[in-house]
Amino acid sequence: MSDIIKTGLRLFIITAIAAVCMGITNLATKGPIEEQRIANANLAKQTVLPQADEFTEVGIMTEIAEKESAKIVEINAGKASNDIVGYTFKVITRGFGGDMEVIVGINSDNQVESIQIGVHSETPGLGTKTQDDSFMDQYKGKSADNILSVTKNSPGDSEIQAVSGATVTSDAVTNGVNLASQYYSEVLQSGGGENEAVKDN
């Protein structure tokens, strides 16, 4: 057997062993990774609607849940003692660096309870400041009936003060909150999200 064939055979065996090892590693880590993803998602929902002790996913009316700059991809009814105390929304909105997740909680008092920023690609030190409590807390208590806008000056009742140097990101977050609020007001406030007719088709 020539040296070339021997070398090729060795490389084939090494590659095959490496492939098997990678496959085993993938199988071993897939479960824990998925469990961690679910845990993070549940934590986000609990954070934006803390009065709920369980969450049930409801259907989405796509014609209302999507706009040019934002799209609702998941809605959950938050319940306490089997009573609905609000809803959580996962919204994908267009930021400066690309798509970003905004998690919005709206309570049964028709107010934004809280928001969280999920996965994003915003500029460190600028767009990432939208994750600071000082920015996110501005949304707390805002009426779901109002359309919010972003300002660089002192904000009014229906305004959010932009992060300095990150107006596009601030707009993106606000667009996500506005879409969630609109959907809540037009569909869920009347209990529509609990009906089969609301299921996405």
HELIX and SHEET records of a PDB file:
HELIX    1   1 ASP A    3  VAL A   48  1                                  46    
HELIX    2   2 THR A   62  ALA A   65  1                                   4    
HELIX    3   3 GLY A  127  GLN A  131  5                                   5    
HELIX    4   4 ASP A  133  MET A  136  1                                   4    
HELIX    5   5 ASP A  137  TYR A  139  5                                   3    
HELIX    6   6 THR A  167  GLU A  186  1                                  20    
HELIX    7   7 LEU A  188  SER A  190  5                                   3    
HELIX    8   8 GLY A  192  GLU A  194  5                                   3    
HELIX    9   9 GLU A  196  VAL A  198  5                                   3    
SHEET    1   A 5 GLU A  54  VAL A  58  0                                        
SHEET    2   A 5 ALA A  70  ALA A  80 -1                                        
SHEET    3   A 5 ASP A  83  ARG A  94 -1                                        
SHEET    4   A 5 ASP A  99  ASN A 107 -1                                        
SHEET    5   A 5 VAL A 112  ILE A 117 -1                                        
SHEET    1   B 2 SER A 149  THR A 151  0                                        
SHEET    2   B 2 GLU A 159  GLN A 161  1                                        
END                                                                             
